Amino acid sequence: MCLEDIIRVIKGRRCVRSFREGEIPNEYIHKILEAGIWAPSGGNIQPWEFIVVRNRDMIDKIKLVSPGLFGDPSVIIVVCINLEKAKRGGRIGESMAIIDVSMAAQNIMLVAYALGIGSCPIVSFSKTAVKELLDIPKYVEPILLITLGYTDKWPNPPARRPLEEVVHYEKY
Ligand SMILES: Cc1cc2nc3c(=O)[nH]c(=O)nc-3n(C[C@H](O)[C@H](O)[C@H](O)COP(=O)(O)O)c2cc1C
């Protein structure tokens, strides 16, 4: 394992909002999703479910109900929580499930980047409309859209709050 490569991928990944055409091979989608399911999960419940949307018409329909989705991605991964599974986490089941799928989402975006594919996580979308468009059952909740696609425009990195500002040692 090369630490430098891992750090390069973590720091180099950017939210991409402008895509060019280009089909992402199924094999890459498989690798990307596999990274998702290897995320840590509270109580190892693994409440995640993913819907892979490649159909152009459906992508356009999702765009219409997603004000936060920019560009024309080749693929949208709808990251969902299965509420029946999340229940196993008891009182904190749902909040834990959101943390779980967030970790899966980050794995997905990092592996996409390592494969040369741009991505962006999107919370600004209509859950109700997406549920209806994709025949998502009542007990499954879409949490995040992840757009995927090739790009010629990797954005500049937005500034990070410096470590000195965000880290507290021993006590706040
Ligand atoms: C929970 C979450 C929700 C986000 N929702 C959107 C969104 O709806 N639309 C969008 O364009 N970007 C969205 N983003 C991307 C952020 O704007 C982006 O991560 C941030 O500006 C930092 O840029 P970077 O990821 O390229 O470093 C979201 C990111 C996170 C973590």
The ligand as an SDF file (V2000), in Angstrom:
LIG
                    3D

 31 33  0  0  0  0  0  0  0  0999 V2000
  -23.7080   16.2710    2.2480 C   0  0  0  0  0  0  0  0  0  0  0  0
  -23.2880   16.9690    0.9930 C   0  0  0  0  0  0  0  0  0  0  0  0
  -24.2320   17.5150    0.1560 C   0  0  0  0  0  0  0  0  0  0  0  0
  -23.8670   18.1400   -1.0370 C   0  0  0  0  0  0  0  0  0  0  0  0
  -24.8390   18.5710   -1.8880 N   0  0  0  0  0  0  0  0  0  0  0  0
  -24.4760   19.1460   -3.0450 C   0  0  0  0  0  0  0  0  0  0  0  0
  -25.4740   19.5420   -3.9880 C   0  0  0  0  0  0  0  0  0  0  0  0
  -26.6750   19.3910   -3.7840 O   0  0  0  0  0  0  0  0  0  0  0  0
  -25.0490   20.0840   -5.1610 N   0  0  0  0  0  0  0  0  0  0  0  0
  -23.7190   20.2660   -5.4330 C   0  0  0  0  0  0  0  0  0  0  0  0
  -23.3980   20.7630   -6.5160 O   0  0  0  0  0  0  0  0  0  0  0  0
  -22.7480   19.9150   -4.5500 N   0  0  0  0  0  0  0  0  0  0  0  0
  -23.0980   19.3530   -3.3720 C   0  0  0  0  0  0  0  0  0  0  0  0
  -22.1270   18.9450   -2.4900 N   0  0  0  0  0  0  0  0  0  0  0  0
  -20.7070   19.1430   -2.8160 C   0  0  0  0  0  0  0  0  0  0  0  0
  -20.0390   20.2550   -1.9910 C   0  0  0  0  0  0  0  0  0  0  0  0
  -20.4850   21.4960   -2.4400 O   0  0  0  0  0  0  0  0  0  0  0  0
  -18.5060   20.1020   -2.1140 C   0  0  0  0  0  0  0  0  0  0  0  0
  -18.1280   18.8800   -1.5490 O   0  0  0  0  0  0  0  0  0  0  0  0
  -17.7310   21.2360   -1.4350 C   0  0  0  0  0  0  0  0  0  0  0  0
  -17.9750   22.4480   -2.0820 O   0  0  0  0  0  0  0  0  0  0  0  0
  -16.2300   20.9860   -1.4220 C   0  0  0  0  0  0  0  0  0  0  0  0
  -15.7370   20.7620   -2.7250 O   0  0  0  0  0  0  0  0  0  0  0  0
  -14.8580   19.4620   -3.0590 P   0  0  0  0  0  0  0  0  0  0  0  0
  -15.7380   18.2680   -2.7190 O   0  0  0  0  0  0  0  0  0  0  0  0
  -14.5760   19.5290   -4.5200 O   0  0  0  0  0  0  0  0  0  0  0  0
  -13.6410   19.5140   -2.2440 O   0  0  0  0  0  0  0  0  0  0  0  0
  -22.4940   18.2920   -1.3370 C   0  0  0  0  0  0  0  0  0  0  0  0
  -21.5300   17.7460   -0.4710 C   0  0  0  0  0  0  0  0  0  0  0  0
  -21.9240   17.0900    0.6500 C   0  0  0  0  0  0  0  0  0  0  0  0
  -20.8760   16.4650    1.5480 C   0  0  0  0  0  0  0  0  0  0  0  0
  1  2  1  0
  2  3  1  0
  2 30  2  0
  3  4  2  0
  4  5  1  0
  4 28  1  0
  5  6  2  0
  6  7  1  0
  6 13  1  0
  7  8  2  0
  7  9  1  0
  9 10  1  0
 10 11  2  0
 10 12  1  0
 12 13  2  0
 13 14  1  0
 14 15  1  0
 14 28  1  0
 15 16  1  0
 16 17  1  0
 16 18  1  0
 18 19  1  0
 18 20  1  0
 20 21  1  0
 20 22  1  0
 22 23  1  0
 23 24  1  0
 24 25  2  0
 24 26  1  0
 24 27  1  0
 28 29  2  0
 29 30  1  0
 30 31  1  0
M  END
$$$$
